């Protein structure tokens, strides 16, 4: 996506971003247990809906050419 010849310059900044986001999303185990009621909806969205949307977009692009 970024037309980089090597992936290594991006690894450290992305790692730092992931650490900060993981701490801000789930600060402790109690919060994670409270999220268990909404987790199936989140899991369906990320695990099923978005990949199917990407496949659909790919199929449309192949059928109608580059948009």
Backbone as CSV, one residue per row, in Angstrom:
resi,resn,N_x,N_y,N_z,CA_x,CA_y,CA_z,C_x,C_y,C_z
1,UNK,0.814,-1.194,0.000,0.000,0.000,0.000,0.856,1.257,0.000
2,UNK,1.949,1.219,0.697,2.793,2.407,0.802,3.942,2.412,-0.192
3,UNK,4.038,1.371,-1.016,5.117,1.235,-1.995,6.498,1.324,-1.352
4,UNK,6.650,0.631,-0.218,7.940,0.585,0.461,8.731,-0.617,-0.023
5,UNK,10.048,-0.464,-0.110,10.894,-1.583,-0.502,11.163,-2.501,0.680
6,UNK,11.068,-1.975,1.897,11.345,-2.756,3.093,10.301,-2.424,4.157
7,UNK,9.915,-3.396,4.919,8.871,-3.209,5.929,9.421,-2.725,7.266
8,UNK,10.721,-2.877,7.493,11.297,-2.619,8.808,11.147,-1.192,9.334
9,UNK,11.187,-0.148,8.510,11.010,1.196,9.083,9.616,1.432,9.667
10,UNK,8.661,0.619,9.306,7.283,0.822,9.752,6.965,-0.003,11.000
11,UNK,7.768,-1.033,11.285,7.449,-1.964,12.362,7.472,-1.288,13.733
12,UNK,8.489,-0.537,14.054,8.599,0.084,15.374,7.474,1.093,15.636
13,UNK,7.186,2.030,14.730,6.074,2.953,14.989,4.722,2.241,15.127
14,UNK,4.470,1.233,14.293,3.216,0.508,14.415,3.142,-0.268,15.727
15,UNK,4.263,-0.799,16.179,4.298,-1.489,17.470,3.957,-0.551,18.609
16,UNK,4.493,0.654,18.581,4.185,1.633,19.627,2.710,2.023,19.602
17,UNK,2.168,2.203,18.411,0.746,2.538,18.284,-0.116,1.406,18.830
18,UNK,0.244,0.149,18.530,-0.522,-0.990,19.028,-0.473,-1.102,20.542
19,UNK,0.665,-0.824,21.142,0.774,-0.882,22.601,-0.127,0.168,23.244
20,UNK,-0.082,1.379,22.746,-0.917,2.458,23.306,-2.400,2.141,23.126
21,UNK,-2.785,1.664,21.950,-4.188,1.333,21.716,-4.645,0.165,22.574
22,UNK,-3.791,-0.834,22.774,-4.200,-1.972,23.586,-4.417,-1.568,25.036
23,UNK,-3.611,-0.672,25.543,-3.789,-0.201,26.924,-5.033,0.672,27.037
24,UNK,-5.302,1.489,26.036,-6.462,2.372,26.119,-7.773,1.630,25.871
25,UNK,-7.743,0.557,25.083,-8.971,-0.184,24.805,-9.341,-1.071,25.982
26,UNK,-8.391,-1.757,26.565,-8.672,-2.671,27.669,-7.690,-2.415,28.802
27,UNK,-8.001,-1.471,29.691,-7.052,-1.105,30.743,-6.866,-2.171,31.814
28,UNK,-7.877,-3.027,32.054,-7.735,-4.061,33.074,-8.668,-5.233,32.782
29,UNK,-8.557,-6.290,33.559,-9.307,-7.512,33.312,-10.800,-7.334,33.605
30,UNK,-11.154,-6.466,34.526,-12.565,-6.232,34.842,-13.271,-5.624,33.639
31,UNK,-12.640,-4.705,32.990,-13.212,-4.084,31.796,-13.410,-5.121,30.690
32,UNK,-12.457,-6.009,30.538,-12.569,-7.055,29.520,-13.751,-7.968,29.834
33,UNK,-13.955,-8.317,31.111,-15.094,-9.153,31.492,-16.415,-8.443,31.232
34,UNK,-16.472,-7.152,31.418,-17.689,-6.391,31.141,-17.972,-6.328,29.636
35,UNK,-16.935,-6.387,28.825,-17.101,-6.344,27.373,-17.615,-7.653,26.806
36,UNK,-17.642,-8.707,27.601,-18.026,-10.015,27.069,-19.457,-10.034,26.538
37,UNK,-20.298,-9.112,26.977,-21.669,-9.075,26.473,-21.749,-8.485,25.060
38,UNK,-20.812,-7.619,24.697,-20.832,-7.026,23.358,-19.813,-7.663,22.428
39,UNK,-18.967,-8.549,22.950,-17.906,-9.135,22.145,-18.412,-9.890,20.921
40,UNK,-19.500,-10.682,21.000,-19.949,-11.396,19.795,-20.297,-10.461,18.640
41,UNK,-20.869,-9.305,18.915,-21.204,-8.348,17.857,-19.940,-7.770,17.235
42,UNK,-18.972,-7.450,18.066,-17.698,-6.932,17.589,-16.977,-7.993,16.774
43,UNK,-16.978,-9.226,17.266,-16.310,-10.324,16.589,-16.951,-10.595,15.230
44,UNK,-18.257,-10.549,15.149,-18.943,-10.756,13.875,-18.578,-9.658,12.884
45,UNK,-18.541,-8.427,13.361,-18.233,-7.301,12.482,-16.820,-7.411,11.918
46,UNK,-15.850,-7.650,12.774,-14.459,-7.691,12.352,-14.121,-9.005,11.644
47,UNK,-14.680,-10.115,12.115,-14.298,-11.417,11.601,-15.082,-11.895,10.403
48,UNK,-16.302,-11.388,10.200,-17.137,-11.885,9.112,-17.547,-10.759,8.162
49,UNK,-18.099,-9.698,8.686,-18.663,-8.644,7.847,-17.601,-7.919,7.016
50,UNK,-16.522,-7.480,7.639,-15.497,-6.741,6.890,-14.801,-7.594,5.831
51,UNK,-14.416,-8.853,6.110,-13.846,-9.662,5.025,-14.828,-9.900,3.877
52,UNK,-16.099,-10.130,4.179,-17.076,-10.300,3.113,-17.246,-9.026,2.302
53,UNK,-17.192,-7.894,2.960,-17.267,-6.614,2.255,-16.075,-6.443,1.314
54,UNK,-14.883,-6.822,1.762,-13.698,-6.713,0.917,-13.784,-7.660,-0.281
55,UNK,-14.299,-8.860,-0.076,-14.470,-9.792,-1.191,-15.482,-9.244,-2.184
56,UNK,-16.555,-8.673,-1.689,-17.563,-8.085,-2.559,-16.989,-6.943,-3.381
57,UNK,-16.201,-6.100,-2.767,-15.568,-4.991,-3.482,-14.631,-5.516,-4.557
58,UNK,-13.865,-6.574,-4.237,-12.966,-7.168,-5.223,-13.735,-7.736,-6.406
59,UNK,-14.832,-8.428,-6.133,-15.634,-8.997,-7.216,-16.238,-7.916,-8.104
60,UNK,-16.691,-6.832,-7.507,-17.260,-5.728,-8.284,-16.187,-5.082,-9.152
61,UNK,-14.990,-4.902,-8.603,-13.909,-4.301,-9.382,-13.515,-5.186,-10.548
62,UNK,-13.489,-6.492,-10.342,-13.129,-7.404,-11.431,-14.198,-7.407,-12.522
63,UNK,-15.452,-7.329,-12.108,-16.544,-7.384,-13.076,-16.620,-6.108,-13.897
64,UNK,-16.509,-4.959,-13.259,-16.682,-3.675,-13.933,-15.379,-2.967,-14.250
65,UNK,-14.272,-3.596,-13.997,-12.975,-2.949,-14.244,-12.618,-2.039,-13.087
66,UNK,-11.508,-1.379,-13.223,-11.061,-0.454,-12.160,-11.999,0.721,-12.059
67,UNK,-12.466,0.996,-10.840,-13.371,2.141,-10.621,-12.621,3.378,-10.266
